[in-house]
Each structure stands twice: as C-alpha cells, then as structure tokens.
Amino acid sequence: MPLPATALYAALLAGLFLVLSIRVVRQRRRYHVALGAPHRLVERAVRAHGNCAEYVPLGLVLLGLLEGMGLPAWGVHALGTAFLAGRVLHAWGISQEPEVLRWRTLGMGLTFAVLGAGAAALLGLVLAHALG
C-alpha cells in the first residue's frame, strides 16, 4: 500500500540529513579534522547530523505505521510537519556558535511531542483494530 504522506516527509527529512552531512564534511575539511570532533564547530556539526540520524528513522517508522493503520491524512501531515520543524529547529539551534538554546529546546520539544502523540495515536489505532 502506498504511503504518500510518509514518502513526502521521508524525502524532506532525507534532504535535511544530506544538508547536515555536507556541513560535517565542510567543517572537517575547514578545520583539517579527519576523525573525531576536537574543534567545537566540527563537534556541533557532527552532533546536529548524529541527532538527526538518531531520531528520524523512528519518526518515519511511526508516520508510516500511522498512515498505514488509517490515521487521516490531516493527522499524518500535522505530525509530519511538526516532526520536520522540530528536526530543523534542533539542527539550527545546536549548530550555532554560540548555541541558540531556545531553538534547540523547541526542536527537541516538538520531536518528543510528535513521538509521544504518534505513539499514543498508534496504540489507539491498534487497539481499535484489535477490538473492532
């Protein structure tokens, strides 16, 4: 079964991941760092990229399962938009020197809200399906 909403957010988040990957490569070249993150700007780029890699797969799996279980398109798009915004805001906040903590915090807050709301919605859909 096609999952067009999930596919949209997967494409957009893959774009974000690519941008963050390129930033890591550029910072490593700029500061001549092949491995590790001994320079603070390299470390910030690495962590923005790593954090994206840590949260995006679970978020996309959750969106895909919600869409596949029949969550209305508006719900999938609301969660997908909030998740994408959270990931962008977090990456922006953590990448800045000095760090912009409010954007990093807002980004993680949106990410956690989507994961929590999505998990609750998915559990509700699974229970409704099992009992229905």
N, C-alpha and C positions, 0 to 999 in steps of 0.2 A: 504494500500500500504506500503510495507516495506521501511524503510529509513536507509539503511546500513551505509551511511557515518555519519549521525546523531547518530546512535547507537554506532558507534566507538568512537566518541567524548564524548558521554554520559558516556560510560564505562571508558574512560580515566579520565574524569573530576570527576567521582564518586570515582575513585582511589585517585585522588588528595584530594578530600573532606575527604575521610577516613583517609589519612595520616595527614591532618590538624586537624581532630577530635582527633586522637590519641595523637598528640602533645599537644592539650589543656588538655586532661586528664593527661598526664605525667607531665605537668607543674603545674597543680593544685595539684597533689599528691606530687610533689617535694617540693612545697612551702606551702603545707597544706592550700590551698585555696578552700573552698567548693563552694562559690558563689561570684560573682563579680570578679574584677581583680585588687586588691590592689598592686600587685607586677608587675613591668614593664615587665618582661618576660612572665608572665601569660597574661597580657594585650595584648602583641604583638601576642601571640599565639591565643588568643580569637579573635582579630581583623583580623588576616590572615584568620581564619576559617569563621568568620562572613562575611568578604568581599567576600569570595568565595561563600557563601550561598546567598549573595545579587545579584551577577552578573551572576552566572552560569545558573540559571533557564531561564532568559531572553535570554541569548546567545543560549542555546539549543533549546528553542522555535523558535527563529529566524532561526537557522540552519535547523530545521525540516520543517518549512514553506518554506524556500528557496528550500530545496531538493524536497519537495512535489509539489512545483509550477514549477519544472523543471529546476532549475539552474543546469548547467552542473556540473558533479562530480568534475572536477578540481576546480571549483569555491567554492563548498561546502568545499572541502578539504583545499583549501587555507585559507578560513575564519576560518574553524575549527582548523587548525594548528596554525594560528596566535592567535586565542582566547585562546587555550590551553597554548601557550607560554606566552601570557600576564598574564594569571592567575598564572602560575608557577613563573614567574619573580616577580610579585607583592608579592606573598606569601613569596618568598625568601627574597626580599628586606625589607619587613615590619617585618619579623621575627628576623632579625639580631639585635644584640646589640653591638655596635651602629648600627643604621639603615643604610642600604645602599640605599640612596635615589635614585640613578640613576636607580637601578633595579626596585624599587617600581614605579618610574615615567614611566619608559619604559613599565612596565607591564600594568599600567593604560592606557598609550597611545595606546598600542596595543588593549586593551579591548575596549576603546572608538572608535578606528578606525574600528574595526570589527562591533561593534554595529551600527555605522553610515553608513558604507559601506553596511552592511547587510540590514539595514532598507531601504536605497535608492534602492538597488537591488530588494528587495521585493516589494517596491512600484512600481518600473518599471515593474516587472512581473505581478503584479495585474492589472495595467493599460493596459498592452499589452493584457492580458487575457480578460479584460472587453471590450476593443476596437476591439479585433481581431476576 
